[in-house]
Amino acid sequence: MLLVPCPNCGPRNSSDLRYVGESHKRPDPATTTPEEWRTYLYMHKNPADWMMETWYCSSGCRRFFTIERHTATSEFRNPPLPGGKRGGRA
């Protein structure tokens, strides 16, 4: 079981949330070339390292949040705590 620290609800079972994917900046659709847009949509880093991810709390607060997770160990670094504060390692 993976406990994901939701910043609004506190630690939640990963089955209560939805993993959205790697968190990265969206390019401007007005100035982006088709090649750049394809890269944004389909080319993900997927490292065995720390990565910013987006999650959706589907059975609690129903909000999106971003958190940093080590993809090999599933350890969360500096997780958001309820009330907007940042904690240490979870």
VENMOBEL-V787889 format. One record per residue. N is the residue number from 1. PHI is phi as a letter, one per 40 degrees, with the letter a starting at -180 (999 if undefined). PSI is psi in whole degrees, 0 to 359 (none if undefined). D_LAST is the distance of its C-alpha to the last C-alpha in whole Angstrom. Layout:
# VENMOBEL-V787889
n/phi/psi/d_last
N/PHI/PSI/D_LAST
N/PHI/PSI/D_LAST
This chain:
# VENMOBEL-V787889
n/phi/psi/d_last
1/999/136/14
2/b/119/11
3/c/116/9
4/b/126/9
5/c/97/8
6/c/133/12
7/c/345/13
8/b/323/16
9/b/345/15
10/g/190/11
11/c/131/9
12/b/150/12
13/c/140/13
14/c/339/14
15/c/344/18
16/c/353/18
17/b/170/17
18/b/126/19
19/c/122/18
20/c/322/20
21/h/188/20
22/c/136/20
23/c/115/20
24/a/160/23
25/c/134/26
26/c/133/29
27/c/159/32
28/c/117/35
29/c/335/37
30/c/334/40
31/b/357/40
32/c/137/38
33/c/160/40
34/d/324/40
35/c/317/38
36/c/322/36
37/c/317/35
38/c/319/35
39/c/315/32
40/c/317/30
41/c/321/30
42/b/341/30
43/c/106/29
44/b/153/25
45/c/311/24
46/f/53/22
47/c/162/20
48/c/67/18
49/a/189/16
50/c/137/14
51/a/141/15
52/c/130/15
53/b/155/16
54/b/134/17
55/b/157/16
56/b/125/19
57/c/92/18
58/c/339/21
59/b/10/21
60/b/254/20
61/c/346/20
62/f/47/22
63/b/154/20
64/c/147/19
65/a/158/16
66/b/139/15
67/a/152/12
68/c/126/11
69/b/142/10
70/c/120/11
71/c/339/14
72/c/325/15
73/b/349/12
74/g/27/10
75/c/140/7
76/c/138/6
77/b/129/7
78/f/57/7
79/c/148/7
80/c/139/10
81/b/157/10
82/d/136/13
83/g/1/16
84/g/2/16
85/c/161/14
86/b/139/11
87/b/190/8
88/c/210/6
89/c/142/4
90/b/none/0
